[in-house]
């Protein structure tokens, strides 16, 4: 389990300073999970991060060996993709939009796949890492909090409900990333009441023929 407060960092790729909570540190004991975040965590960019639909970010532990090998960075470890919880035995093919999970005292619901931003590249000083993460499907996923409570390292995730088994996190993330996604896929994803509000706004605009402006997320502009 990992948290991080917004601090100033330097992006050597873009040669500029920025404030972010992406750098996470491991915590050893239980933390309170509220409707907005895990105690001790925070976000600097509240337009693209945080909020009730993105209170908790999960990432698969099984992805890290791949990243260490592909990037040649043995220091890449849990928390390195900015997640709050690193989970074993689950990934984007096994978790679905709308899934409700019990973790510790809390109950959470999957709201969207994580859409990588430029800060991931700044964290590991690797251009193209954002697109590589998206293309690989190893993005991670966000939860909203239905029931607040204490959660801690080692807590098991127990599936309570799965209303949309056909909408895996990977499928949903791929639809959002595909600028030429079929209208039927966009409409089907937009019909899920559990989808994050920010995604719904984008989906409805795309259904009207208005492409999404991704510059702030991908370039920080």
N, C-alpha and C positions, 0 to 999 in steps of 0.2 A: 504494500500500500504506500502511496506517495502523495505528497502535497508540495506546493510551492507558492510563495507570495510574489507578486510582481516586483521585479528588480530591473535595474538598467543593465543591459548587455550590449555587446558590440558585434555587429555582423560584418565579418571581413569580406564576404562576397559582395556586399553592396556598399561597404565602407561607410557605415552609419551606426549610430547608437540607437537603441530602442528599448522599450520597457515591456517585459513579458513575465508571465508566470509559468512558462513552458519548462524551465529547469526544475525538476522535482527531486525531493529528498525523501528517502525511505523513513517511515514511521514504524515504531515497534509495538505500539499499543492501540487500543480502540480509540476511534475518533467519532464525533457526532456527525452524522450525515443529515443535513437539512435539505429543504426544498431547493436551495440554491447551490450548495457545494459541501464538500467535506471540510470539517473544521481545520483551519490552517492553510487551506488552498485559496487561490484567488486568480483573477484574470485581469489583464490590463486593457485588452480590446474587448469591450462588452458588446460590440456589434457582431463580431464573428465568433466569440467564445462566451461561455457562461450562460446564465439564465436558467429558467425552470426546466427547459427541455434539454439542457446540457449540463446537468448538475454533477454527473459522474461519468468519467471516461474510462472505458475498459479496453485492455489490449491483451492479445494472446501471448502467453509465455513461449509458445511453440514458434513464434516468428523470429525470436532473437537469434537462434543459431544461424538462420538464413541470412540475417542482416550482417552478423559478424563475418560470415564467409564472403558474402557478396561485396561488402564494403571494405573488407580487409581491416576492420576495426575491432580488435578483441575486447576493447573497453566498453563496447555497446552492451548495455545491460537493462534489466527491468527498470521502468520509469523513463527510459531513453526516448520514447516516442510521446512523452508528455502525459502518459496515462496516470490515473489515480489508483486503479487496481489492475494488476497483472494476473490473468486467470489461466489456469492449467486445464487442458482438455476441452476448451471451447475456442472457436474461431468464427470468422465471418460466414462460413458455410454452415455452421451449426447453430447460430443465433439468428433470430428473426425479428423484424420490426413488429412491435407490439408485445413481444415476450415480457411476461411479468416474472420477476425473480425475487426470491427471499435471500437476503444476505445479512447475516447477523440479525439485528433487531429490525432492520429496514426492509421495505419492499420497494423495488425499483422496476421501471418499465423502459424497454428499448425504444428510443424515439427516432434515431437516425444513425447512419454510418458517419464516422468522422471524415471530414473532407480536409485533406492535408493542406497546410498553408506554408508560406515561404519561411516561417520561423523554424520549421523542421530542417530546412537546408542550412539556416544560420547555426542551428544547434550543433550539427555535425560537419559544417563547413564543406558541404557537398552539393554542387549544383545538380539539378535534375532529380534530387531525392524525393521531392514532392510528387513529381510525375511517376517516378518509379514506385513509390508507395501506393499511389492510386491505381496504377496499372497492375500491380501485383495482387491487389485486393486485400493486402494486409494493412488495413486502414485503422482498425479499432471501431468502437461504437459507443454512442452516448446513451445515458439513461436520464429519465426524469424520476423524481422521488415521489412515490405514492404515500409511503409511510416513513416518517423520520425515525431515526434510532441510531444506536451505536453500532459501528462495524469495525472489524479489526482484521489484522493479518491472519491468514489461515481459515477465515470464515468460508464455508461452502456456499456456493450459489445453488439454490434449489428452484427448479422451474415450477411456477405456480399455474401459469396459463400461457397458451400459444395460439392466438386467434388467427395468425396468418403464416402458416408453415411454408407457403409457397414464396413468401417474400423474405428471403434470407437477407442479412445485412449486405452480403456481397452483391446480390442482385440489385438491391436498392441503390447501393453506392455506384454501381456500374451505370444504372439508368441516369442518375444525377450527373455523372461525369461525361456522359455521351451527348454531345451537342446535337447529334442527329438521331436521338432516341425516338422510336415510333410514338406517335401521339397516343396510341392505345396503352403503351407502357406508362407514359407520363400520367395519363388519366387514371389508370389503375392504381398507381402509387399515390396519387393525390386523393384517392377515395378512402385511404386508410385513415381512420380517425385518430390513430395513435401517432401518426407522423408529426415531427416537429413543426411548429408554426412557421419557422423561417423557411423550411423546405416547401411547405404548402404555398407560401407566397411566390417562391421561385417557380414552382410547378405550374401554378395558375397563370403566371406571366408567360411562361413558355408555351402553354396551351393556347394563348392568345397570339402567339407568333413573336413574342418579345424576348430576345435572347438575354441571358443573364450576364451582368457585368462582373467578371471575376477578377478584375485588376487588383482590388484591395486585398483579396485573399491570396492571390498568387504572386503579387509584386510588392504589396504594402503601399500601393498608391491609390 
